[in-house]
Amino acid sequence: MRLAIRPLALACAVVWGATGLFCGLMNMWFPPYAEALLQLLGSVYPGYAPDGSFGSAMNVTLYATVDGAIGGCIFACLYNCCVKRLESE
């Protein structure tokens, strides 16, 4: 059974983007919340700095949404390649 690439990419984008939004907003309202995760994302996403502002929360949401879509697409493609190889044996 193969994975549908677009739905998986969309699902990963929504989940990872919502996680970024939730953590960014919670950090804005309760400053120590998810600080380690946001600092990690700040080291990965260029131009993002976890400073606890609304713009920062929107920035991490945008980055996480794009990152989730790309990651979901790559995962589905790799999975489908492995399934195709195993089916041909």
C-alpha positions as CSV (number, residue, x, y, z in Angstrom):
1,M,0.0,0.0,0.0
2,R,1.4,3.4,-1.0
3,L,1.0,6.7,0.7
4,A,-0.7,9.6,-1.1
5,I,2.0,12.3,-1.2
6,R,-0.1,15.5,-1.2
7,P,-2.4,14.6,1.7
8,L,0.5,13.5,3.9
9,A,2.4,16.6,3.0
10,L,-0.7,18.7,3.9
11,A,-1.3,16.9,7.1
12,C,2.4,17.3,8.2
13,A,2.3,21.0,7.3
14,V,-0.9,21.6,9.4
15,V,0.4,19.6,12.4
16,W,3.9,21.1,12.4
17,G,2.6,24.6,11.6
18,A,0.0,24.4,14.4
19,T,2.7,23.2,16.8
20,G,4.9,26.2,15.9
21,L,1.9,28.6,16.3
22,F,0.8,27.0,19.6
23,C,4.3,27.1,21.1
24,G,5.0,30.6,19.8
25,L,1.8,32.0,21.3
26,M,2.2,30.2,24.6
27,N,5.7,31.5,24.8
28,M,4.5,35.0,24.2
29,W,1.9,34.7,27.0
30,F,3.9,32.5,29.4
31,P,7.6,33.3,28.6
32,P,9.3,30.1,29.7
33,Y,6.9,27.9,27.8
34,A,8.6,25.8,25.1
35,E,11.7,27.9,25.3
36,A,14.1,25.1,24.5
37,L,12.1,24.0,21.4
38,L,11.9,27.6,20.1
39,Q,15.6,28.1,20.6
40,L,16.2,24.9,18.7
41,L,14.0,26.1,15.9
42,G,15.8,29.4,15.9
43,S,19.0,27.6,15.2
44,V,17.4,25.7,12.3
45,Y,15.2,28.3,10.6
46,P,17.2,31.3,9.2
47,G,16.0,34.7,10.3
48,Y,13.8,33.3,13.2
49,A,14.7,34.6,16.7
50,P,12.5,33.4,19.6
51,D,11.9,36.8,21.2
52,G,8.4,36.2,22.5
53,S,6.6,38.6,20.1
54,F,3.6,38.1,17.9
55,G,5.7,38.5,14.8
56,S,8.1,35.9,16.0
57,A,5.2,33.5,16.6
58,M,3.9,34.1,13.0
59,N,7.4,33.7,11.6
60,V,7.9,30.3,13.3
61,T,4.5,29.2,12.1
62,L,5.3,30.0,8.5
63,Y,8.7,28.2,8.7
64,A,7.1,25.2,10.4
65,T,4.3,24.9,7.9
66,V,6.7,24.9,4.9
67,D,9.1,22.6,6.8
68,G,6.3,20.2,7.6
69,A,5.0,20.1,4.0
70,I,8.5,19.4,2.7
71,G,9.2,16.8,5.3
72,G,5.9,15.0,4.7
73,C,6.5,15.0,0.9
74,I,10.0,13.5,1.4
75,F,8.8,10.9,3.8
76,A,5.9,9.8,1.5
77,C,8.3,9.6,-1.5
78,L,10.8,7.5,0.4
79,Y,8.2,5.3,1.8
80,N,6.7,4.7,-1.7
81,C,10.1,4.0,-3.1
82,C,10.7,1.4,-0.4
83,V,7.3,-0.2,-0.9
84,K,7.8,-0.3,-4.7
85,R,11.2,-2.0,-4.2
86,L,9.7,-4.6,-1.8
87,E,6.8,-5.3,-4.0
88,S,9.0,-6.0,-7.0
89,E,11.0,-8.7,-5.1
